[in-house]
Amino acid sequence: MAFGLFGKKKKVQGENGSGEFHSDQPMALGVMLEETVRKHKKKEALIYEGKTYSYQDVDQQANRVANGLKALGIQPGDRVAIMLPNIPEFAFSFFGIQKLGAVAVPFNTLYKGREIIHILNDSQARAVITLTNSANLFNEIKSDCPNFEHLILTGQRTLVFLEPDGAVNVQIVCGSSTFESGDDAFQKLGTVFVGVLNELGVEDAWYKHQGAVRVGGKKIANIIINEIENLYVINAVCFLDTLHTDDFFKVIYVTPELKDKAVEPMTSVHEVTGALPSLETFRDIFTRRLSEELGIEIEPGHLKRDEKFGYEKNRAVAYKT
């Protein structure tokens, strides 16, 4: 569902660290927020997980969103989709879109591929604002949505589950010249994983683009690639055995919206084939497949100086967020 509220034309100004936002477009909610800020600048507007945001805080963040969207070429009347849970970023995004005179298209965070494709195509949304952990989902469906140009990520709410005997965690650090681009790195790693899974007996594994490796509609592996200076730091997880998350959620509270996204339908090599491969078997097949795909000889070993630097820097960023 797409909606927008419009009133009389009025110039809106907002000051923050990214500068002012000016527009002569009619936008009742943007004007309403500005007027509320003038009356109740420091008054509590939002309280979330013990943190308080004043009306001025909300206005400043909304200005940043509006300026960011404008810099991307979003025009008044353009549709901007929002797939966010009940977090402050939803309010910032919604009011930022209104300030620009664009049309907000919020939808349920539990929607999956086909439902999202229908919404984006029906609304002709040019941009989507969502959580970081939804990036792969949108990259998978991007080619099916011709109007979808910009993916805007917010929040650090990604959960990666690992069990010592049930999953294999692949970490690769290599020079940026190893791949033509980030897209090329994703595609080649996806091809390698599909080949490995095929050899392990998972015949229906498939990979599309910057997303999860799936069997049917279930995730069996996931690839994350970060570019740090002149290095690619690749982290990938493949589920060899059934993943049990109940114990995790008994001691770690996670909002229902995030839990539903984090534990999206998953499967494993054992569930699909009835056989549980060893880590050594996976390593040997993966190393051979990766060597063939890249056309270079690869041997397991210790990290070199540059590789260790990239790995440790990536870990530092992960812990910071």
C-alpha positions in Angstrom: 0.0 0.0 0.0 1.4 3.4 -1.0 0.2 6.6 0.6 1.2 10.3 0.8 -0.4 13.3 2.6 -0.2 16.7 1.0 -1.2 20.2 2.2 -0.5 23.7 1.2 2.9 24.7 -0.2 5.4 25.8 2.4 9.2 26.1 2.5 10.6 23.6 5.0 14.0 24.1 6.6 15.9 21.7 8.9 19.4 22.2 10.3 21.6 19.3 11.2 25.1 18.0 10.6 24.4 17.4 7.0 23.1 21.0 6.4 19.6 22.3 5.8 16.9 20.7 3.7 14.8 23.1 1.5 11.7 22.3 -0.5 8.7 24.1 -1.9 6.7 20.9 -2.4 3.4 20.5 -0.5 3.9 18.1 2.5 1.6 18.3 5.4 3.5 15.9 7.7 6.8 17.6 7.0 5.3 21.0 8.0 3.7 19.4 11.0 7.0 18.1 12.3 8.7 21.5 11.8 5.9 23.3 13.7 6.1 20.7 16.5 9.8 21.2 16.7 9.4 25.0 17.1 6.9 24.4 20.0 8.5 21.4 21.7 12.1 21.3 20.5 13.5 19.3 23.5 10.4 17.4 24.5 10.4 13.6 24.3 9.2 12.4 20.9 10.4 8.7 20.9 11.6 6.4 23.6 13.2 3.2 22.4 15.1 0.6 24.4 15.9 3.2 27.1 17.1 5.9 24.7 15.1 9.1 24.3 14.8 11.1 21.1 13.5 14.7 21.2 11.4 16.2 18.4 14.5 18.1 17.3 16.4 14.8 17.1 13.7 13.3 14.9 13.6 16.4 12.7 17.4 16.3 12.3 17.4 12.6 11.4 14.5 13.2 9.0 16.5 16.0 7.3 19.4 13.6 6.8 17.1 11.1 5.1 15.6 13.7 2.9 19.0 15.1 1.9 20.3 11.6 1.2 17.3 10.6 -1.0 17.6 13.9 -2.9 21.3 13.2 -3.5 20.3 9.9 -5.0 18.0 11.6 -7.5 14.7 10.8 -5.7 12.1 13.4 -6.8 8.8 14.6 -5.3 6.2 12.0 -6.1 8.7 9.1 -6.4 7.9 6.1 -4.3 10.3 5.0 -1.5 9.6 1.7 0.1 10.2 1.1 3.8 10.7 -2.4 5.3 11.6 -1.7 8.9 10.3 -3.0 12.2 9.1 -0.6 15.0 12.4 1.2 15.5 13.3 4.9 15.5 14.7 4.6 11.9 11.2 4.0 10.7 10.1 7.4 12.0 13.2 9.1 10.6 12.7 7.5 7.2 8.9 8.2 7.0 9.2 11.9 7.9 12.3 12.3 5.7 10.3 10.9 2.7 7.5 13.4 3.5 9.9 16.3 3.7 11.1 15.5 0.2 7.5 15.3 -1.1 8.0 11.6 -2.1 5.6 8.9 -1.3 6.3 6.4 1.5 5.5 2.7 0.8 5.8 0.9 4.2 5.2 -2.9 4.2 5.4 -5.8 6.6 8.9 -7.0 7.6 7.7 -10.6 7.4 7.1 -10.4 3.6 9.3 -12.6 1.5 10.5 -12.6 -2.1 7.4 -12.8 -4.3 5.4 -10.5 -1.9 8.1 -7.9 -2.0 8.5 -8.1 -5.8 4.7 -7.5 -6.2 4.8 -4.4 -3.9 7.9 -2.9 -5.5 6.5 -3.4 -9.0 3.0 -2.3 -8.1 4.2 0.9 -6.4 7.1 1.5 -8.9 9.3 2.2 -5.9 12.7 3.6 -6.9 14.4 3.0 -3.5 14.0 0.7 -0.5 15.0 1.5 3.1 15.5 -1.7 5.2 17.7 -3.4 7.8 21.3 -4.4 7.0 20.4 -8.1 7.3 17.8 -7.8 4.5 20.4 -6.7 2.0 20.9 -10.2 0.4 17.1 -10.7 0.1 16.8 -7.5 -1.9 19.8 -8.1 -4.0 18.3 -11.5 -5.0 15.1 -9.9 -6.3 16.5 -6.7 -7.7 16.6 -8.0 -11.3 12.8 -8.7 -11.1 12.0 -5.1 -10.2 12.9 -2.7 -13.1 12.1 0.5 -11.2 14.2 -0.5 -8.1 17.4 1.5 -8.2 18.6 2.2 -4.7 18.9 -0.1 -1.6 19.4 2.0 1.6 20.5 0.0 4.7 20.2 1.0 8.3 20.8 -0.7 11.7 23.1 -3.5 12.6 20.7 -6.3 13.3 22.3 -9.2 11.5 22.5 -12.5 13.3 24.8 -15.3 12.1 24.3 -18.7 13.7 27.1 -21.2 14.0 27.4 -24.6 15.7 30.8 -26.3 15.9 29.5 -29.6 14.6 26.7 -28.3 12.3 28.1 -25.5 10.2 31.3 -24.5 8.4 32.5 -20.9 8.5 34.7 -20.0 5.5 36.8 -16.9 5.8 38.9 -15.6 2.8 41.1 -12.5 2.7 42.5 -11.7 -0.8 43.7 -8.7 -2.8 41.1 -6.7 -4.6 42.8 -7.6 -7.9 41.6 -11.2 -7.4 38.1 -10.2 -8.7 37.0 -7.8 -11.3 34.5 -6.2 -8.8 32.4 -7.0 -5.7 29.7 -8.4 -7.9 32.2 -10.7 -9.6 33.4 -11.9 -6.2 29.8 -12.7 -5.1 29.0 -14.5 -8.3 32.2 -16.6 -8.3 31.8 -17.6 -4.6 28.1 -18.4 -5.3 29.2 -20.7 -8.2 31.8 -22.4 -5.9 29.3 -23.1 -3.2 26.7 -24.5 -5.6 29.4 -26.8 -7.0 30.5 -27.9 -3.6 26.9 -28.6 -2.5 26.3 -30.6 -5.8 29.3 -32.8 -5.0 27.9 -33.4 -1.5 24.6 -34.6 -3.0 22.6 -31.4 -2.8 21.3 -31.4 -6.4 18.9 -28.5 -6.3 21.1 -25.8 -4.8 21.0 -22.5 -6.6 22.4 -19.0 -6.2 21.2 -15.8 -7.8 23.0 -12.6 -6.9 24.5 -11.3 -3.7 22.3 -13.4 -1.6 22.0 -16.7 0.1 22.6 -20.1 -1.5 19.3 -21.9 -1.4 17.6 -25.2 -1.9 14.1 -24.5 -3.0 13.1 -21.6 -0.8 15.3 -22.5 2.1 18.8 -21.0 2.9 21.6 -23.5 3.1 24.6 -21.1 2.9 25.2 -17.3 3.1 27.9 -15.1 1.6 29.0 -11.7 3.0 31.8 -9.7 1.3 33.4 -6.5 2.6 35.9 -4.4 0.8 38.5 -2.9 3.1 41.2 -0.7 1.5 42.8 -3.0 -1.1 41.4 -6.3 0.2 38.3 -8.4 0.0 37.3 -10.0 3.2 34.9 -12.8 2.5 32.8 -14.5 5.2 30.5 -17.4 4.3 28.6 -19.9 6.3 27.3 -23.3 5.1 24.9 -25.4 7.2 26.0 -29.1 7.2 23.6 -30.2 9.9 20.3 -29.0 11.4 20.7 -25.7 13.1 19.1 -25.4 16.5 18.4 -21.8 17.7 16.1 -22.4 20.7 18.9 -22.3 23.2 20.2 -19.0 21.8 16.8 -17.3 22.1 16.4 -18.6 25.7 19.3 -16.4 26.9 19.4 -13.6 24.2 16.3 -11.4 23.8 15.6 -10.6 20.2 12.6 -8.6 19.0 9.9 -10.7 17.2 10.5 -8.9 13.9 14.2 -9.6 13.9 13.8 -13.2 15.1 11.4 -13.9 12.2 14.0 -12.5 9.7 17.0 -14.2 11.4 15.5 -17.6 11.5 14.1 -17.5 8.0 13.5 -21.0 6.6 16.8 -22.9 6.6 18.0 -26.3 5.7 21.3 -28.3 5.8 23.2 -30.9 3.8 22.2 -33.5 6.3 18.5 -32.7 6.0 18.6 -32.7 2.2 20.8 -35.8 1.6 20.6 -37.8 4.8 24.4 -37.7 5.1 26.5 -35.5 7.3 29.9 -34.6 5.6 32.9 -33.9 7.7 34.6 -30.5 7.9 37.6 -32.0 6.2 35.5 -33.3 3.3 33.9 -29.9 2.8 37.3 -28.1 3.0 38.9 -30.3 0.4 36.1 -30.0 -2.1 35.8 -26.2 -1.5 39.5 -25.6 -1.9 39.6 -27.5 -5.2 36.5 -25.8 -6.5 37.8 -22.4 -5.5 41.1 -23.1 -7.2 39.4 -24.1 -10.4 37.1 -21.1 -10.4 39.9 -18.5 -9.8 42.5 -20.3 -11.9 45.0 -20.3 -9.1 46.5 -22.8 -6.7 45.1 -22.6 -3.2 46.4 -24.4 -0.2 45.1 -24.1 3.4 47.6 -22.3 5.6 48.3 -19.5 8.0 47.3 -15.9 7.2 50.0 -13.7 5.7 50.7 -10.1 6.9 48.2 -8.3 4.6 45.6 -11.1 5.0 45.9 -10.9 8.8 45.6 -7.1 8.7 42.4 -7.3 6.7 41.0 -10.1 8.8 41.7 -8.3 12.1 40.3 -5.0 10.8 37.1 -6.7 9.7 36.7 -8.3 13.1 37.2 -4.9 14.7 34.5 -3.4 12.6 32.2 -6.3 13.4 32.7 -6.0 17.2 32.3 -2.2 17.0 28.9 -2.5 15.4 
